[in-house]
Amino acid sequence: MLDVGTSRALASRAHIPGAILGALYLFLVVSSALLGSMLAKDGTRQRYASTILVILFVLGIVMIIDLDRPRAGSILVSQRGLEELAAAMDRDAKAPDNRLP
């Protein structure tokens, strides 16, 4: 039980390294710049498609960052399993022990 608690605590403290987040931001900027230059060379304006694509890139990065922080943000990791386990342990501790003679 203690090993599981320690593993969960360590996992909640482990975050995506800053270098990877920086690479994601760089990916966003470079891909947006390439999209803009390709559309400019084509001579057509496809604002809706390019805007939606950039919004999807940003939402993807925001979701990655949100998932990286399981106890904060809009995507929360449920603690129900541990709460049920703690309640079961409390019930077992309060129950009379029928195994002893």
C-alpha positions in Angstrom: 0.0 0.0 0.0 2.8 2.4 0.9 4.6 1.6 -2.4 1.5 2.5 -4.4 1.1 5.8 -2.5 4.8 6.7 -3.0 4.5 5.8 -6.7 1.5 8.0 -7.1 3.1 10.9 -5.2 6.3 10.7 -7.4 4.2 10.4 -10.6 2.3 13.6 -9.7 5.5 15.5 -9.2 7.0 14.3 -12.5 6.3 16.8 -15.3 7.1 17.2 -18.9 10.7 18.6 -19.3 10.9 22.3 -20.3 12.9 21.3 -23.4 10.0 19.2 -24.7 7.5 22.0 -24.0 9.9 24.4 -25.8 10.1 22.1 -28.8 6.2 22.0 -28.9 6.1 25.8 -28.9 8.7 25.9 -31.6 6.7 23.3 -33.6 3.6 25.5 -33.3 5.4 28.7 -34.4 7.3 27.0 -37.3 4.2 25.1 -38.6 2.1 28.3 -38.4 4.8 30.2 -40.3 5.0 27.5 -43.0 1.2 27.4 -43.3 1.1 31.2 -43.7 3.9 31.2 -46.3 2.4 28.3 -48.3 -1.0 30.0 -48.4 0.6 33.3 -49.4 2.5 31.7 -52.3 -0.7 30.0 -53.5 -2.4 33.3 -53.8 -5.6 32.1 -52.2 -6.9 33.1 -48.9 -8.2 30.2 -46.8 -8.6 32.0 -43.5 -11.1 29.6 -42.0 -9.1 26.5 -42.7 -5.8 28.0 -41.5 -7.4 29.5 -38.4 -8.9 26.2 -37.5 -5.6 24.4 -38.0 -3.7 26.8 -35.8 -6.5 26.6 -33.1 -6.2 22.8 -33.2 -2.4 23.0 -32.8 -2.9 25.3 -29.8 -5.6 23.1 -28.3 -3.3 20.1 -28.6 -0.5 21.8 -26.7 -2.9 23.0 -24.1 -4.3 19.5 -23.6 -0.7 18.1 -23.2 0.1 20.7 -20.6 -3.3 20.1 -18.8 -2.7 16.4 -18.7 0.8 17.0 -17.3 -0.8 18.5 -14.2 -3.4 15.9 -13.0 -4.5 17.7 -9.9 -5.0 21.1 -11.4 -6.6 22.3 -14.7 -9.7 21.2 -16.5 -8.7 17.5 -16.9 -8.6 16.0 -13.4 -7.5 12.5 -12.4 -10.1 10.8 -10.3 -9.1 9.8 -6.8 -12.1 7.6 -6.3 -10.2 4.3 -6.3 -8.0 5.5 -3.4 -11.0 6.9 -1.5 -12.8 3.6 -1.8 -9.7 1.7 -0.7 -9.3 4.0 2.3 -13.0 3.5 3.2 -12.6 -0.3 2.9 -9.5 -0.2 5.2 -11.4 1.9 7.7 -14.3 -0.6 7.7 -11.9 -3.5 8.1 -10.1 -1.8 11.0 -13.4 -1.2 12.8 -14.9 -4.6 12.3 -14.4 -7.2 15.0 -11.7 -9.8 14.2 -13.5 -13.2 14.0 -10.3 -15.1 13.1 -8.9 -15.3 16.6 -10.2 -17.9 19.0 
